Amino acid sequence: MDFVLTLHGHLPYVLHHGRWPHGSVWLSEAAFDSYLPLIEALQALERDGVPSPVTLGITPVLANQLAHPAFISEFEAYMQRRIESAAAAPASLAQSGDSQLVPIARFWHERLTRLLALFRSLDGDLVGALRGFEERGRIELISSAATHGFLPLLARDETIRLQLAVGVAEHKRLFGRAPKGCWLPECAYRPGGPWSPPGARPKSNRPGTDEHLAAAGYRYFFVDTHLVRAGAALGYPDVDDAPAAGERTPYVAYRVASSKRRPHDLYAFVRDPRASSQVWSRAQGYPGDERYLEFHKIRWPDGLRLWRVTGSAVDLGGKQRYDPAAADAAARNHADHFAGVLHETAERVERSRTPRAPLPVVTAPFDAELFGHWWFEGVDFLASLYRRLSHNGVHPVTAGQHITAGGKSAAGPAIQLTEGSWGKNGDFSMWLNEQTAWTWQRLWPLEESYWSVAPKALAGGAKARAVLAQATRSMLLAQASDWQFIISTAEAADYASQRFDEHCAQAEDLVRVLQSGTIDDATMHRVEALGAQDNLFPNVLRSIEEVVR
């Protein structure tokens, strides 16, 4: 049985948009907590000859930030501040009567120093390091929509195509090859059929999300379990090697079609609920173990986490001293247990598998920042897991390897997916609700006005094309699903609202300039300033051309 571990790396564009508590510190934290430890673990596994076929998604907007020169200086300054604070912590702890915490402060100082040295050994080029792993066949990198726009709720098909086209183009530019796989933002999917924004023009038949993916050249994507179990089976005796009737298992990569037509050569990998909750859930899974680092208790002003979970019912005041050795042992034990879970799953699926059934696969998709950031020991868990899987009969592969190496035997039955996401309630309500409706009421008219001027501006002179390019960047940044998510969770909602309003207003103003047909020097100065602030997607005009031609 194949095992596909997929990590989704994403952050909205935060460079040049504040530092702390909201802004570039998010990017520096993600690099220190998750991406550098992951690179360090992948290096160790490679040295030891242990396969580590992670399917790693890096969204175009995140990749652009990691590749930006400003990130290097931001991260260096962030790490220097933290190293200085960690170096001063032992004396402060001893003075306050907390000498028992001094070894943990020293643990942090060593870790900070080591990971900064790793960063410098890579010349700050995390994108290049990940690209190197893929070129050596160690991992598979996949892409996403340009700014993680919530595709099913975008008003125009052209906008969906633009989000995907920019995503593919940026992946090629930064990672050197076209992506086979796509992480749909929020794993959100809408089948083909009548749809229009609420209260907008009459509903018309629209392509499904899968049709846009296939047109963009993708081979596979990921969905949550309920999209498959609630979807409809499509019967194609001439192409199906396994029946689609009955309860649909998550242990198959399905071929997808939006309507009752021959399916695309496009696969949907389905999240396995048991494997995912075992790793993801703090209440029921591994991260809640009492030996692991407590995320929520932080010592100020140095920002060090020095305590362990201790127990689910223990308040922050009762948290006990963190023990790195005990936590490391817990991560190894949990890797052993999870390898056993996968082995049991493989045996169970194999017992019920019919001779014509497709090659089974366990798919475990997660946010990349779960490992290292939210669950501090998570990267160590993954490294230990790959070491154990090399001996227990479960075959770790990338998603692309599963559908390529498995050939015809990997092809699951054709099905029609239902609408949904991996968010709360399994639908779109986390992104479209009473708190966020106002954002869509601005985005939908913006799309309409943008596409009314884009073709003419694209065919215009250098000034019109420059204004169009920046209007496009601003519109794409406004479409990031992060803003609605943050508003809905009420965490940093003011920052998200401000960022959304800022990008939307910029795009609206530049579209009005294009509508007027008059581009003065003041506008060009503004375009230049915005381009310096939101310096990403340098070839965006080519993607617009691809959409409109």
C-alpha positions as CSV (number, residue, x, y, z in Angstrom):
1,M,0.0,0.0,0.0
2,D,1.3,3.5,-0.9
3,F,1.4,6.3,1.7
4,V,1.3,9.9,0.5
5,L,2.2,12.6,3.0
6,T,1.4,16.0,1.7
7,L,2.4,19.3,3.4
8,H,0.8,22.6,2.4
9,G,3.0,25.6,2.9
10,H,1.3,29.0,2.7
11,L,1.3,32.5,4.1
12,P,-0.3,35.6,2.7
13,Y,1.9,38.4,1.5
14,V,3.3,40.1,4.6
15,L,6.6,41.6,3.4
16,H,6.5,45.4,3.7
17,H,3.1,45.2,5.5
18,G,4.1,45.5,9.1
19,R,6.4,43.5,11.3
20,W,5.1,42.7,14.7
21,P,2.7,41.4,16.0
22,H,1.2,41.1,12.5
23,G,3.4,41.2,9.4
24,S,6.8,39.9,8.4
25,V,7.2,38.2,11.8
26,W,4.8,35.6,10.5
27,L,7.2,34.7,7.7
28,S,10.2,34.6,9.9
29,E,8.4,32.4,12.5
30,A,7.4,30.0,9.7
31,A,10.9,29.8,8.4
32,F,12.5,29.2,11.8
33,D,9.7,27.0,13.3
34,S,8.9,24.8,10.2
35,Y,10.8,25.3,6.9
36,L,14.4,25.3,8.2
37,P,13.8,22.3,10.6
38,L,12.2,20.5,7.6
39,I,15.2,21.2,5.4
40,E,17.5,20.1,8.2
41,A,15.5,16.8,8.6
42,L,15.5,16.2,4.8
43,Q,19.2,16.7,4.7
44,A,19.8,14.2,7.5
45,L,17.5,11.6,5.8
46,E,19.3,12.1,2.5
47,R,22.7,11.6,4.2
48,D,21.5,8.4,5.7
49,G,20.0,7.1,2.5
50,V,16.4,7.0,3.9
51,P,13.7,7.9,1.3
52,S,11.6,10.9,2.3
53,P,9.1,11.4,-0.5
54,V,7.2,14.3,0.9
55,T,4.7,16.0,-1.4
56,L,5.3,19.6,-0.5
57,G,3.1,22.4,-1.6
58,I,4.6,25.9,-1.5
59,T,2.1,28.5,-2.7
60,P,3.3,31.0,-5.2
61,V,2.8,33.9,-2.8
62,L,4.9,32.1,-0.2
63,A,7.6,31.1,-2.6
64,N,7.8,34.7,-3.8
65,Q,8.4,35.9,-0.3
66,L,11.0,33.3,0.6
67,A,12.8,34.2,-2.6
68,H,12.7,38.0,-1.9
69,P,15.9,39.7,-0.8
70,A,13.9,41.5,1.9
71,F,13.2,38.2,3.5
72,I,16.9,37.5,4.1
73,S,17.4,40.8,5.9
74,E,14.2,40.4,7.9
75,F,15.1,36.9,8.9
76,E,18.6,37.8,9.9
77,A,17.4,40.6,12.1
78,Y,14.6,38.4,13.6
79,M,17.1,35.6,14.5
80,Q,19.7,38.0,15.9
81,R,17.1,39.5,18.3
82,R,16.0,36.0,19.4
83,I,19.6,34.8,19.9
84,E,20.4,37.8,22.0
85,S,17.3,37.3,24.1
86,A,18.0,33.6,24.6
87,A,21.6,34.4,25.6
88,A,20.4,36.8,28.2
89,A,17.7,34.5,29.5
90,P,19.8,32.2,31.9
91,A,20.9,35.2,34.0
92,S,17.4,36.6,34.2
93,L,15.9,33.2,35.1
94,A,18.5,32.6,37.8
95,Q,17.8,36.0,39.2
96,S,14.0,35.4,39.3
97,G,14.4,32.0,41.1
98,D,13.6,29.9,38.0
99,S,17.0,28.3,37.7
100,Q,15.4,25.0,36.7
101,L,14.4,26.6,33.4
102,V,18.0,27.7,32.5
103,P,18.8,24.4,30.6
104,I,15.7,25.0,28.4
105,A,16.8,28.6,27.6
106,R,20.2,27.2,26.6
107,F,18.5,24.6,24.5
108,W,16.8,27.4,22.6
109,H,20.0,29.4,22.2
110,E,21.7,26.3,20.6
111,R,18.7,25.7,18.3
112,L,18.5,29.3,17.2
113,T,22.3,29.5,16.5
114,R,22.2,26.2,14.7
115,L,19.3,27.0,12.4
116,L,20.7,30.5,11.6
117,A,24.0,28.7,10.6
118,L,21.9,26.5,8.3
119,F,20.2,29.5,6.8
120,R,23.5,31.1,6.1
121,S,24.9,27.9,4.6
122,L,22.1,28.0,2.1
123,D,22.8,31.7,1.4
124,G,19.3,32.3,2.7
125,D,17.9,30.5,-0.4
126,L,15.2,28.2,1.0
127,V,13.5,28.0,-2.4
128,G,16.7,26.8,-3.9
129,A,17.2,24.2,-1.2
130,L,13.7,22.8,-1.8
131,R,14.3,22.9,-5.5
132,G,17.5,20.9,-5.0
133,F,15.7,18.2,-3.1
134,E,13.2,17.8,-5.9
135,E,15.9,17.7,-8.6
136,R,17.6,14.9,-6.7
137,G,14.3,13.0,-6.5
138,R,13.9,13.3,-2.7
139,I,10.6,15.2,-2.7
140,E,7.9,16.5,-5.0
141,L,6.9,20.2,-5.1
142,I,3.4,21.2,-6.0
143,S,1.7,24.6,-6.5
144,S,-1.5,26.3,-5.8
145,A,-3.5,29.4,-6.8
146,A,-1.4,32.5,-7.0
147,T,-2.5,34.2,-3.8
148,H,-4.6,31.3,-2.3
149,G,-7.8,32.8,-3.6
150,F,-10.9,30.9,-2.7
151,L,-11.6,29.6,-6.2
152,P,-15.3,28.4,-5.9
153,L,-16.5,31.8,-4.8
154,L,-14.7,33.9,-7.5
155,A,-17.2,35.6,-9.8
156,R,-15.5,35.1,-13.1
157,D,-14.0,32.0,-14.7
158,E,-11.3,34.2,-16.1
159,T,-10.3,35.1,-12.6
160,I,-10.0,31.4,-11.6
161,R,-7.9,30.8,-14.7
162,L,-5.7,33.8,-13.8
163,Q,-5.1,32.6,-10.3
164,L,-4.1,29.1,-11.6
165,A,-2.1,30.5,-14.6
166,V,0.0,32.7,-12.3
167,G,0.5,29.8,-9.9
168,V,1.8,27.5,-12.7
169,A,4.0,30.3,-14.2
170,E,5.6,31.2,-10.8
171,H,6.2,27.6,-9.9
172,K,8.1,27.1,-13.2
173,R,10.1,30.3,-12.6
174,L,11.1,29.6,-9.1
175,F,11.3,25.8,-9.0
176,G,12.3,25.1,-12.6
177,R,9.5,22.8,-13.8
178,A,5.7,22.7,-14.2
179,P,3.9,21.3,-11.2
180,K,1.9,18.1,-11.5
181,G,-0.1,18.6,-8.4
182,C,-2.2,21.5,-7.1
183,W,-3.3,22.2,-3.5
184,L,-6.6,23.9,-3.9
185,P,-6.8,26.8,-1.5
186,E,-8.7,25.5,1.6
187,C,-9.2,22.3,-0.4
188,A,-12.3,24.1,-1.8
189,Y,-14.1,22.5,-4.8
190,R,-17.2,23.3,-6.8
191,P,-18.5,21.0,-9.4
192,G,-19.6,22.2,-12.8
193,G,-23.1,23.5,-13.2
194,P,-25.3,26.6,-12.7
195,W,-23.6,29.1,-10.4
196,S,-23.2,32.9,-10.0
197,P,-22.4,35.0,-7.0
198,P,-25.3,35.5,-4.6
199,G,-27.5,38.4,-5.8
200,A,-25.5,38.8,-9.1
201,R,-26.5,38.0,-12.6
202,P,-28.7,35.0,-13.4
203,K,-27.0,31.7,-12.8
204,S,-25.2,30.2,-15.8
205,N,-23.4,26.9,-16.4
206,R,-19.9,27.2,-15.1
207,P,-17.0,24.8,-15.4
208,G,-16.1,22.8,-12.3
209,T,-12.9,23.4,-10.4
210,D,-11.5,20.2,-11.8
211,E,-12.0,21.5,-15.4
212,H,-10.0,24.6,-14.6
213,L,-7.3,22.3,-13.0
214,A,-7.1,20.1,-16.1
215,A,-6.9,23.1,-18.4
216,A,-4.0,24.4,-16.4
217,G,-2.1,21.1,-16.9
218,Y,-2.5,19.6,-13.5
219,R,-2.6,15.8,-12.9
220,Y,-3.9,15.7,-9.3
221,F,-5.3,17.6,-6.3
222,F,-6.5,16.9,-2.8
223,V,-9.9,16.8,-1.2
224,D,-11.5,16.1,2.1
225,T,-13.3,12.9,2.7
226,H,-16.9,14.1,2.6
227,L,-16.5,15.4,-0.9
228,V,-16.0,11.8,-2.1
229,R,-18.5,10.1,0.1
230,A,-21.3,12.6,-0.8
231,G,-20.4,12.7,-4.5
232,A,-22.0,10.8,-7.3
233,A,-20.5,7.7,-9.0
234,L,-20.1,8.0,-12.7
235,G,-20.5,4.7,-14.7
236,Y,-18.1,4.2,-17.6
237,P,-17.8,0.5,-18.3
238,D,-15.2,1.1,-21.0
239,V,-12.9,3.1,-18.8
240,D,-13.6,1.9,-15.2
241,D,-11.5,-0.9,-13.8
242,A,-13.3,-0.9,-10.5
243,P,-17.0,-0.3,-9.7
244,A,-17.8,3.2,-8.3
245,A,-21.0,2.0,-6.6
246,G,-21.3,1.5,-2.8
247,E,-19.5,3.3,0.0
248,R,-16.5,5.1,-1.5
249,T,-13.2,4.5,0.3
250,P,-10.7,7.3,0.9
251,Y,-7.9,4.8,0.0
252,V,-8.1,5.4,-3.7
253,A,-7.0,8.2,-6.0
254,Y,-10.2,8.8,-8.0
255,R,-10.6,10.1,-11.5
256,V,-12.8,13.2,-11.5
257,A,-15.4,14.7,-13.8
258,S,-17.7,17.6,-13.0
259,S,-20.6,16.2,-15.0
260,K,-21.6,13.0,-16.6
261,R,-18.9,13.0,-19.3
262,R,-15.7,11.0,-19.7
263,P,-13.5,11.9,-16.8
264,H,-10.3,14.0,-17.1
265,D,-6.9,12.4,-16.7
266,L,-7.1,14.1,-13.3
267,Y,-6.9,12.5,-9.9
268,A,-8.3,13.4,-6.5
269,F,-6.4,12.2,-3.5
270,V,-8.7,11.8,-0.5
271,R,-7.8,12.7,3.1
272,D,-7.8,9.6,5.4
273,P,-9.7,10.8,8.5
274,R,-8.0,8.3,10.9
275,A,-4.5,9.1,9.8
276,S,-5.2,12.8,9.8
277,S,-6.8,13.1,13.2
278,Q,-4.1,11.0,14.8
279,V,-1.5,13.5,13.8
280,W,-3.5,16.8,13.6
281,S,-5.8,16.7,16.7
282,R,-4.4,18.2,19.9
283,A,-7.3,16.7,21.8
284,Q,-7.2,13.1,20.3
285,G,-3.9,12.9,18.5
286,Y,-0.2,13.1,19.3
287,P,0.3,16.8,19.7
288,G,-1.6,16.8,23.0
289,D,0.9,14.5,24.7
290,E,2.0,15.9,28.0
291,R,5.7,15.7,27.1
292,Y,5.5,18.0,24.1
293,L,6.3,21.7,24.2
294,E,3.4,24.0,25.3
295,F,2.6,26.4,22.5
296,H,0.5,29.0,24.4
297,K,2.8,29.7,27.4
298,I,5.5,32.1,26.5
299,R,8.0,33.9,28.6
300,W,8.4,37.7,27.9
301,P,10.3,39.6,26.9
302,D,12.5,36.9,25.3
303,G,9.6,35.0,23.7
304,L,10.9,31.6,24.9
305,R,8.6,28.6,25.4
306,L,10.0,26.8,28.4
307,W,7.2,24.5,29.5
308,R,5.5,21.3,28.4
309,V,1.8,20.5,27.8
310,T,1.7,18.7,31.1
311,G,-2.0,17.8,30.7
312,S,-5.0,18.9,28.7
313,A,-6.8,20.1,31.9
314,V,-3.8,21.9,33.3
315,D,-4.0,25.7,33.0
316,L,-1.0,27.8,32.0
317,G,0.0,28.5,35.6
318,G,0.4,24.7,36.2
319,K,2.6,23.9,33.2
320,Q,5.8,22.1,34.1
321,R,9.4,22.4,32.8
322,Y,10.0,21.2,29.3
323,D,12.3,18.2,28.8
324,P,13.7,18.0,25.3
325,A,14.9,14.4,25.7
326,A,11.5,13.2,26.9
327,A,9.8,15.0,24.0
328,D,12.2,13.5,21.5
329,A,11.5,10.0,22.9
330,A,7.7,10.8,22.6
331,A,8.1,11.8,19.0
332,R,10.0,8.5,18.2
333,N,7.3,6.5,20.0
334,H,4.5,8.2,18.2
335,A,6.3,7.6,14.9
336,D,6.4,3.9,15.8
337,H,2.7,4.0,16.6
338,F,1.7,5.8,13.4
339,A,3.7,3.4,11.3
340,G,1.8,0.6,13.0
341,V,-1.5,2.4,12.2
342,L,-0.5,2.6,8.6
343,H,0.5,-1.0,8.5
344,E,-2.9,-2.1,10.1
345,T,-4.7,0.1,7.5
346,A,-2.8,-1.6,4.7
347,E,-3.7,-5.1,6.0
348,R,-7.3,-4.1,6.4
349,V,-7.7,-2.6,3.0
350,E,-5.8,-5.5,1.4
351,R,-8.2,-8.1,3.0
352,S,-11.2,-6.4,1.4
353,R,-9.6,-5.5,-1.9
354,T,-11.0,-7.2,-5.0
355,P,-8.7,-8.4,-7.8
356,R,-9.7,-5.5,-10.1
357,A,-9.5,-2.8,-7.4
358,P,-7.0,0.0,-7.9
359,L,-3.8,0.3,-6.1
360,P,-4.6,1.5,-2.6
361,V,-3.1,4.7,-1.0
362,V,-3.3,6.4,2.3
363,T,-3.3,10.1,1.9
364,A,-2.4,12.4,4.8
365,P,-2.6,16.1,4.0
366,F,-1.6,18.8,6.5
367,D,-0.7,22.4,6.8
368,A,3.1,22.5,6.8
369,E,3.2,24.8,9.8
370,L,1.5,22.1,12.0
371,F,5.0,20.6,12.0
372,G,7.4,22.7,14.0
373,H,5.3,25.7,14.6
374,W,2.1,24.5,16.2
375,W,3.5,21.1,17.1
376,F,7.2,21.8,17.9
377,E,8.3,18.2,17.7
378,G,6.3,17.5,14.5
379,V,9.3,17.6,12.2
380,D,11.2,15.1,14.4
381,F,8.1,12.9,14.2
382,L,8.1,13.0,10.4
383,A,11.8,12.2,10.2
384,S,11.3,9.2,12.6
385,L,8.3,8.1,10.6
386,Y,10.2,7.8,7.3
387,R,12.9,5.8,9.0
388,R,10.4,3.4,10.3
389,L,8.4,3.1,7.1
390,S,11.5,1.9,5.3
391,H,11.1,-1.4,7.3
392,N,7.4,-2.0,7.8
393,G,6.0,-2.8,4.3
394,V,4.1,0.5,3.8
395,H,5.5,2.2,0.7
396,P,5.9,6.0,1.1
397,V,5.7,7.8,-2.3
398,T,4.8,11.2,-3.6
399,A,1.4,11.7,-5.1
400,G,2.9,12.0,-8.5
401,Q,4.8,8.7,-8.0
402,H,1.6,6.9,-7.0
403,I,-0.3,7.8,-10.2
404,T,2.8,7.5,-12.5
405,A,4.5,4.4,-11.2
406,G,1.1,2.7,-10.4
407,G,0.0,3.3,-14.0
408,K,-3.3,1.8,-14.9
409,S,-3.4,-0.1,-11.5
410,A,-3.5,3.3,-9.7
411,A,-6.5,4.6,-11.6
412,G,-9.6,4.6,-9.3
413,P,-13.1,4.7,-10.5
414,A,-14.5,7.9,-12.0
415,I,-16.7,10.0,-9.7
416,Q,-18.4,13.3,-9.4
417,L,-17.3,15.2,-6.3
418,T,-19.7,17.3,-4.3
419,E,-19.2,20.9,-3.3
420,G,-17.1,21.6,-0.2
421,S,-13.9,22.4,1.6
422,W,-11.8,21.2,4.5
423,G,-12.9,24.1,6.6
424,K,-15.4,24.2,9.4
425,N,-18.7,22.6,8.5
426,G,-17.0,21.2,5.4
427,D,-18.6,23.9,3.2
428,F,-17.8,27.5,2.3
429,S,-19.2,29.2,5.4
430,M,-15.8,29.9,7.0
431,W,-15.1,32.3,4.1
432,L,-18.6,33.6,3.2
433,N,-20.7,34.5,6.3
434,E,-22.1,37.5,8.0
435,Q,-18.7,38.7,9.1
436,T,-17.1,38.4,5.6
437,A,-20.0,39.1,3.2
438,W,-18.8,42.7,2.8
439,T,-15.5,41.5,1.3
440,W,-17.2,39.6,-1.5
441,Q,-19.5,42.5,-2.2
442,R,-16.3,44.4,-3.1
443,L,-14.5,41.6,-4.8
444,W,-17.2,40.6,-7.3
445,P,-17.7,44.0,-8.8
446,L,-13.9,44.5,-8.9
447,E,-13.6,41.3,-11.0
448,E,-16.3,42.6,-13.4
449,S,-14.7,46.0,-13.9
450,Y,-11.2,44.5,-14.1
451,W,-12.1,42.2,-17.0
452,S,-13.9,45.0,-18.8
453,V,-10.6,46.8,-19.2
454,A,-7.9,44.1,-19.1
455,P,-7.9,43.1,-22.8
456,K,-7.7,46.6,-24.0
457,A,-5.0,47.6,-21.5
458,L,-3.0,44.5,-22.4
459,A,-3.0,45.6,-26.1
460,G,-2.1,49.1,-25.1
461,G,1.2,50.9,-24.6
462,A,3.8,50.5,-21.9
463,K,2.1,52.7,-19.4
464,A,-1.3,50.9,-19.7
465,R,0.4,47.5,-19.4
466,A,2.3,48.7,-16.3
467,V,-0.9,49.9,-14.7
468,L,-2.7,46.7,-15.6
469,A,0.1,44.6,-14.1
470,Q,-0.1,46.4,-10.8
471,A,-3.9,46.4,-10.8
472,T,-3.7,42.6,-11.3
473,R,-1.3,42.1,-8.4
474,S,-3.5,44.2,-6.1
475,M,-6.6,42.3,-7.1
476,L,-4.9,38.9,-6.6
477,L,-3.7,40.0,-3.2
478,A,-7.1,41.2,-2.2
479,Q,-8.5,37.7,-3.2
480,A,-6.4,35.8,-0.7
481,S,-8.6,33.5,1.3
482,D,-6.6,34.3,4.4
483,W,-8.4,37.6,4.9
484,Q,-11.9,36.0,5.3
485,F,-10.5,33.2,7.4
486,I,-8.7,35.5,9.8
487,I,-11.8,37.7,10.1
488,S,-14.0,34.7,10.8
489,T,-11.7,33.5,13.5
490,A,-11.6,37.0,15.1
491,E,-7.8,36.7,15.4
492,A,-6.0,39.7,13.9
493,A,-9.3,40.6,12.3
494,D,-8.3,44.3,12.2
495,Y,-5.1,43.5,10.3
496,A,-6.9,41.3,7.8
497,S,-9.7,43.8,7.2
498,Q,-7.1,46.6,6.7
499,R,-5.0,44.5,4.3
500,F,-8.1,43.5,2.3
501,D,-9.4,47.1,2.1
502,E,-5.9,48.4,1.1
503,H,-5.4,45.9,-1.8
504,C,-9.0,46.2,-3.0
505,A,-8.8,50.0,-3.0
506,Q,-5.6,50.0,-4.9
507,A,-7.0,47.7,-7.6
508,E,-10.2,49.7,-7.9
509,D,-8.3,52.9,-8.3
510,L,-6.0,51.5,-11.0
511,V,-8.9,50.0,-12.9
512,R,-10.7,53.3,-12.8
513,V,-7.5,54.9,-14.3
514,L,-7.6,52.3,-17.1
515,Q,-11.3,53.0,-17.7
516,S,-10.6,56.7,-18.0
517,G,-7.9,56.2,-20.6
518,T,-5.7,58.9,-19.1
519,I,-2.5,57.8,-17.3
520,D,-0.6,60.8,-15.8
521,D,2.8,60.9,-14.1
522,A,1.3,60.8,-10.6
523,T,-0.3,57.4,-11.5
524,M,3.0,56.1,-12.8
525,H,4.8,57.1,-9.6
526,R,2.1,55.4,-7.6
527,V,2.4,52.2,-9.7
528,E,6.1,52.3,-9.1
529,A,5.7,52.7,-5.3
530,L,3.1,49.9,-5.2
531,G,5.4,47.7,-7.3
532,A,8.2,48.2,-4.8
533,Q,5.9,47.4,-1.9
534,D,4.2,44.4,-3.4
535,N,7.1,43.1,-5.4
536,L,5.9,39.7,-6.7
537,F,4.7,37.9,-9.8
538,P,7.1,39.7,-12.2
539,N,5.6,38.0,-15.3
540,V,2.0,38.5,-14.5
541,L,1.2,40.1,-17.9
542,R,2.1,36.8,-19.6
543,S,-0.5,35.0,-17.5
544,I,-3.2,37.6,-18.4
545,E,-2.4,37.1,-22.1
546,E,-2.8,33.3,-21.5
547,V,-6.2,33.9,-20.0
548,V,-7.6,36.3,-22.6
549,R,-6.3,34.7,-25.8
